[in-house]
């Protein structure tokens, strides 16, 4: 194997391929980056039996072949190469990398023992990459970080004939976003539970490719999802298990709500929350014209601030964890946010609050994104 390739193109390809490599692979081979040169194409890929990444770039191939080297090391080298064309060759059991005055010699791992990288030929559907990326950023932060319950560490994809809904929860909150979807197969409804870290990385990586194609495969041999944008593809095994029916938690309608300038409330929460201990909640008192934020911290430290608000319905008092609230407000991606209130049979325990985006104080809220947050019990 021997080829010459543009330094920046090579660095981008390697960086993409090794980004999802596991920090502690179960086998040394699974820490490798597979390099395949043939014709005028260079393919760089990685695979750990659960997640794969593959991309192809143009190269001047003098001798076809394939080699397997340490992915992390190759990625670090590729990022720091001088600005010159890169020459890579396989000489017996070592991979030589030369660029300008720099040269590296890396041990090659046994490529014949490397597992076959998954390939998916069918396409279930597609969606605009920028819209998908925004939806991922709004939803994935609500996925659980606790591996004790794997089923809620993922993002649930629910696909029908013309839309896909992404949903995530960590038991304390639920975030969901619906976006347009163009079916490419039979049009049957599909579901897929995808690890949130994979969805997050795909959303960032494919944000500027124009279109993201999605393939969902469920058969006797495998259950996986593939995301393709341009010449880059990521595949992931699906999380097995039944996702909790969190959709039924959302109220059909809310008559009691407040509309607030998103940035003003974010800034106020940040200031008032300075006196709080970790995990403590802020008290929010909603009245016509204002919402009052109150925090009681350690050593008698206290903070109070008021923010303009337009209230519809009855006055309401709720206690919310600042970080969870900030996540919801920032995810609205809008100038104004609507905070809707629900009630329970217990007057001392308010129901969940529903956060949605709103373009202005008077416009109806935009319901493609919804963020449901469970309040803390009020301290009396």
PyMOL commands that set and color helices and strands:
alter all, ss='L'
color gray80, all
select helices_A, chain A and resi 7-18+28-31+71-80+111-113+129-142+147-153+196-205+246-249+262-275+298-300+322-331
alter helices_A, ss='H'
color red, helices_A
select strands_A, chain A and resi 2-5+32-38+41-47+51-58+60-63+65-70+86-91+94-99+102-107+125-128+154-159+163-169+173-180+182-183+190-195+211-218+223-229+232-237+257-261+281-287+289-296+302-312+316-321+336-341+353-358+366-373
alter strands_A, ss='S'
color yellow, strands_A
deselect
rebuild
show_as cartoon
